[in-house]
Amino acid sequence: MAAMNVSLRKYVFVTLIVLATAVISTFSWMSANQFLAGMDGMMRATMIDIARRTPVEPGAPVKVLSYTIAAEWQDLPEGIQQQFADTQIRPFRLYKHVERNSIFQRPTEAEFVLAVKFDDAKPVYVSQMFKPRDGGDEPPFHMTREAWIMVIGMVALLLFTLLVVLMQKSISRPVEKLREWAASLQNAPVPTAPPAFKYAELNSLAALIYQAMQSVHDSLKREQNFVRHASHELRTPIAVIRSSMELINRVRRDAPDDKITKPLKRIEHASHTMADLTETLLWLDRQDNSALATSPVALHTLVNTISEDLQYLLQGKNVSVKVETQEHTFQVSPIAVRIVLGNLIRNAFQHTHIGSVTITQHGAGVDIVNQNTDEPELPDSQASLGFGLGLQMVSQLTTAMGWQYHYTTRDNGTHCVNITFEGN
């Protein structure tokens, strides 16, 4: 299951806004309920106090301010009797009915009733009714307390949102600065020191990134130095081996099948291997691959020469080799062509144990097909005769030079390589 790609900035923003909305809405609802409960409590306490202080007789309800106190239910105003049923009235419980068009407007009508019963006395009913005021009594604009609570909640939410946005900008700017600095390290020849951030956590993270990049840079530099030094150091023993072979070949007088013929062949093969390895290491260390010098190269001759030089890899194997070439000379880097052909032909010879190898050169293209009918385990000493750089290095070089290179393999043990030493 693929991991979700979520923006941390959006995630934090949405989470904080949802949390703030839930908290502010909850407290606004509680404030409105507590306000109404407080008003009802004051109304109930006032009605109980009026009922206690006002004597009343059946059939003679008493008006005190806007309250009506009656000893019988039938003595209450008609609107109260229509709105409430006497059977549902319980002592000391406030009953109310409020009508209004919206929460932002004052009620158009409201009725309140409360039954008060002291000891064994009959209950006394206290009611209050509010009717719409005259037009001149209403202010031009009036908001209810509930509306004010909603407005205050919305303002608080907007202020909180603004605070979150400012906080995110304060945090995202140094984080973006850290990202830009880390991205600049990719193409920098030497890692630059991190800038100073106002947050200690970002400074610690930048220090870790800088130390890691410094370690990578040092390792890469050591590897480059190793490749450079190894390549230059190998040139001396190669020259010594070849000069010694030339000297031995000039002074020896024995027959070709004497005791030193095979050792000389091994020295010659090793010198070719070291020479190719040197060129490969030097190429890997190059910063500019396009700087490789070009000269006329007879591709057919080079294919035959490399194939003959690498025949020692087939000693002791039941492998047939077929080389077909046609004359073709073109302007190209001889070192690059020799590296690629040497690796490909060496790979075909080395990894074919019983079977056949076919090398076909036509124009600037070369096809190498090796069919291996058996793949026995080889000792490490034999496997170490190859470059060890594999087809990945060949692919890298052909891509840099703009050559066409294709490698395919089949289930029957057949491996096919096609390479064209000219661009598209």
SVG drawing of the C-alpha trace seen along z (x, -y; Angstrom):
<svg xmlns="http://www.w3.org/2000/svg" viewBox="-64 -56 133 85">
<polyline fill="none" stroke="black" stroke-width="0.4" points="0.0,0.0 1.5,-3.3 2.2,-6.0 0.0,-9.1 1.7,-12.2 0.2,-14.8 1.5,-18.3 2.6,-18.8 1.7,-22.5 -1.9,-21.8 -2.2,-18.9 -1.2,-21.1 -3.4,-24.0 -6.5,-21.9 -6.0,-20.1 -5.7,-23.3 -8.7,-25.0 -10.9,-21.9 -9.9,-21.8 -10.4,-25.5 -13.8,-25.3 -14.9,-22.4 -13.7,-24.2 -15.2,-27.6 -18.5,-26.1 -18.8,-24.0 -18.1,-27.0 -20.5,-29.2 -23.2,-26.7 -22.6,-26.3 -22.6,-30.1 -25.9,-30.5 -27.4,-27.6 -26.0,-29.0 -27.4,-32.5 -30.8,-31.2 -30.7,-29.0 -29.6,-32.0 -32.5,-34.0 -35.0,-31.2 -33.6,-30.9 -34.0,-34.6 -37.6,-34.4 -38.4,-31.4 -37.0,-33.0 -38.9,-36.2 -42.2,-34.3 -41.7,-32.3 -41.0,-35.5 -44.0,-37.2 -46.3,-34.3 -45.0,-34.2 -45.5,-37.9 -48.9,-38.4 -52.1,-37.1 -54.7,-36.0 -58.2,-34.6 -60.1,-32.4 -61.7,-34.5 -59.6,-37.5 -56.2,-37.4 -53.7,-40.0 -51.4,-42.0 -48.0,-42.9 -46.0,-44.7 -46.1,-42.3 -46.9,-39.2 -50.4,-37.7 -50.9,-35.8 -54.0,-33.6 -55.4,-31.0 -57.1,-29.1 -56.0,-28.0 -59.1,-29.5 -58.1,-32.9 -54.9,-33.1 -54.9,-35.0 -56.5,-33.3 -53.3,-33.1 -51.6,-31.2 -54.5,-28.7 -54.4,-28.2 -50.7,-27.6 -50.4,-25.3 -52.5,-22.6 -53.2,-22.6 -52.6,-18.8 -49.0,-19.2 -48.1,-21.8 -45.8,-20.6 -45.1,-22.8 -41.9,-25.0 -41.2,-24.1 -41.0,-26.9 -42.8,-26.4 -42.2,-28.7 -43.1,-29.2 -41.1,-31.5 -41.7,-32.5 -39.3,-34.3 -38.4,-34.5 -34.6,-33.8 -31.9,-33.6 -30.7,-37.1 -34.1,-38.7 -35.9,-39.3 -38.9,-37.0 -42.2,-38.2 -44.1,-36.5 -43.3,-34.7 -45.4,-33.1 -44.2,-31.9 -46.1,-30.1 -45.1,-28.6 -47.1,-26.8 -46.1,-27.5 -47.3,-25.3 -46.3,-26.0 -46.9,-23.2 -50.5,-21.9 -51.9,-25.1 -53.4,-25.1 -51.1,-25.9 -50.7,-29.5 -50.1,-30.2 -47.8,-33.0 -47.7,-33.9 -46.1,-36.5 -46.7,-37.3 -44.6,-39.3 -46.3,-40.8 -44.7,-42.6 -43.7,-46.2 -44.9,-49.2 -42.7,-50.3 -41.5,-53.4 -40.4,-51.3 -38.0,-49.1 -34.4,-50.3 -33.5,-50.5 -31.2,-47.5 -31.1,-45.0 -29.3,-41.6 -30.1,-38.9 -27.6,-37.6 -27.4,-34.3 -26.5,-36.3 -23.8,-38.2 -22.3,-34.9 -22.2,-33.6 -20.6,-36.8 -18.0,-36.7 -17.3,-33.0 -16.8,-33.8 -14.5,-36.7 -12.5,-34.4 -12.2,-31.8 -11.0,-34.3 -8.4,-35.7 -7.2,-32.2 -7.0,-31.4 -5.0,-34.6 -2.7,-33.6 -2.2,-30.1 -1.4,-31.6 1.2,-33.9 2.7,-31.1 2.9,-28.9 4.7,-31.6 7.1,-32.1 7.9,-28.4 7.7,-27.7 10.1,-30.4 13.1,-28.9 12.0,-25.4 11.9,-26.6 15.3,-28.2 16.6,-24.8 15.1,-23.0 16.7,-25.4 20.1,-25.1 19.9,-21.3 18.9,-21.3 21.9,-23.5 24.3,-20.9 23.5,-18.5 25.4,-20.5 27.9,-22.2 31.5,-20.9 32.1,-21.4 29.3,-21.4 28.6,-24.9 28.0,-25.6 24.4,-25.8 22.8,-29.2 21.7,-30.2 18.1,-29.5 16.1,-31.0 14.9,-27.5 17.2,-25.2 15.6,-22.1 16.3,-23.4 19.9,-24.2 20.4,-20.7 18.9,-19.1 21.0,-21.4 24.1,-20.3 23.2,-16.7 22.7,-17.2 25.9,-19.1 27.9,-16.4 26.3,-13.7 27.1,-15.6 30.6,-16.3 31.1,-12.6 29.8,-11.7 32.0,-14.3 35.1,-13.0 34.3,-9.4 33.8,-10.5 37.0,-12.4 38.9,-9.4 37.4,-7.1 38.4,-9.6 41.9,-9.8 42.1,-6.0 40.9,-5.6 43.4,-8.3 46.3,-7.0 45.6,-3.4 45.3,-4.2 48.6,-6.1 50.4,-3.5 49.2,-0.7 50.8,-2.3 54.3,-1.6 54.0,2.2 52.2,2.4 55.1,0.7 57.6,2.9 55.7,6.1 55.4,5.2 59.0,4.1 60.2,7.3 58.1,9.4 59.6,7.7 63.1,8.2 62.4,11.9 60.9,12.5 64.0,10.9 66.6,12.9 65.0,16.3 66.1,18.9 64.1,21.9 61.2,23.4 57.7,21.8 56.6,24.7 59.3,24.4 58.6,23.9 58.4,20.1 55.8,19.8 52.8,20.3 54.0,18.0 54.8,15.4 51.2,15.7 49.8,15.3 52.0,12.1 50.8,10.8 47.1,11.4 47.6,9.8 49.2,6.8 46.2,6.3 43.8,6.7 45.7,4.2 45.8,1.8 42.1,2.0 41.4,1.7 43.6,-1.4 41.6,-3.0 38.3,-2.1 39.3,-3.5 40.6,-6.7 37.3,-7.1 35.3,-6.6 37.2,-9.4 36.6,-11.8 34.5,-14.9 33.9,-15.6 33.3,-12.5 33.0,-14.6 36.7,-15.4 37.8,-12.0 40.0,-12.4 38.9,-10.9 40.8,-9.4 40.1,-7.0 39.2,-3.6 39.1,-0.4 36.2,1.3 36.6,4.6 40.2,4.8 39.5,3.9 36.8,6.6 39.1,9.3 42.0,8.1 40.0,8.0 38.5,11.4 41.9,12.9 43.3,11.3 40.5,12.7 40.7,16.2 42.5,17.3 39.2,17.0 37.9,19.9 40.7,22.3 39.3,25.6 35.8,24.7 33.7,26.4 32.8,23.1 32.8,22.4 33.5,18.8 32.4,17.3 33.5,13.8 32.2,12.1 33.4,8.6 33.3,6.2 35.6,3.3 34.5,0.1 36.6,-2.9 35.1,-5.9 36.1,-8.8 35.5,-7.9 37.2,-7.7 39.4,-4.5 39.6,-4.3 35.8,-4.4 35.3,-1.8 37.9,0.5 36.5,0.3 33.0,1.1 34.0,3.9 36.5,5.3 33.9,5.5 31.1,7.0 33.3,9.6 35.0,10.4 31.6,10.8 30.4,13.2 33.6,15.3 33.8,15.4 30.2,16.4 29.9,19.0 31.0,22.4 29.4,24.8 27.9,23.4 28.7,20.8 29.6,17.1 28.8,15.3 30.3,11.8 29.0,10.0 30.2,6.5 28.3,4.7 29.3,1.1 29.3,-0.8 27.2,1.9 28.3,5.0 26.1,7.9 27.3,10.3 25.3,13.4 26.4,16.1 24.4,19.2 25.3,21.0 23.9,24.5 25.4,25.1 26.4,22.8 28.6,24.6 29.9,22.9 33.3,21.2 36.0,20.7 36.5,17.1 39.9,17.0 38.4,17.5 35.6,15.0 38.1,12.4 39.7,12.3 37.0,10.0 36.7,6.3 34.0,6.6 32.4,3.4 29.7,5.2 27.3,4.1 26.3,1.1 29.5,-0.7 29.0,0.2 25.5,-1.3 26.8,-4.4 29.6,-5.0 27.3,-4.4 24.7,-6.8 27.4,-9.5 28.8,-9.0 25.3,-8.9 25.6,-5.4 22.7,-2.9 23.0,0.0 20.5,2.9 20.9,6.0 18.4,8.8 18.3,12.3 16.2,15.4 15.0,18.3 17.2,20.8 20.4,19.2 21.0,16.9 22.2,13.4 22.1,10.8 23.9,7.5 23.6,4.9 25.6,1.7 25.9,-0.9 28.9,-3.3 27.2,-6.2 24.5,-8.5 20.9,-8.6"/>
</svg>
